[in-house]
């Protein structure tokens, strides 16, 4: 084990195991903030829409870049019983219908944005570790293109329309929704990066 080189051979086995466990726990501890604890302040101008759309267009390519050349073992490795890197990608795919539904809420001037399953059962039950990664990536790229095509069809004035977000309990403009999606993308990209770079 990697830790043995830093521990004296005279250290009793029980102490060595304890130190090893502490080291492994430190390795598995994520530095990515918990998504549901994130606070959002939507005070930026609507004119940032092109920048946000650029981020959203780039997510499939960034996901593919992070995972390129990784072994299947690394892709499906789970730590602390949580999602693997491949399952995080599946989750990004699972959320695309929600993002599109919320865009349509702005078109319809709904009183509240579409709600989602906060337990993420769809991702848990999909068994993405048994899927082919390339298929997940292809489906995500297609779904994201569909979302962006819908957004591109909208009148510019619609991006300032605000509707209540069901979990945050705050009004969110359509441009804020795009920012929220981009931040959600980056949250999972950061976690994927951690998972594929855990020391062997």
Secondary structure, 3 states (H helix, E strand, C coil): CHHHHHCCCCCCHHHHHHHHHHHHHHHHCCCCCCHHHCCCCCCCCHHHHHHHHHHHHHHHHHHHHHHCCCCHHHHCCCCCCCCCHHHHHHHHHHHHHHHHHHHHHHHHCCCECCCCCCCCHHHHHHCHHHCCHHHHHHHHHHHHHHHHHHHHCCCHHHHHCEEECCCCCCEEEHHHHHHHHHHHHHHHHHHHHHHHCCCC
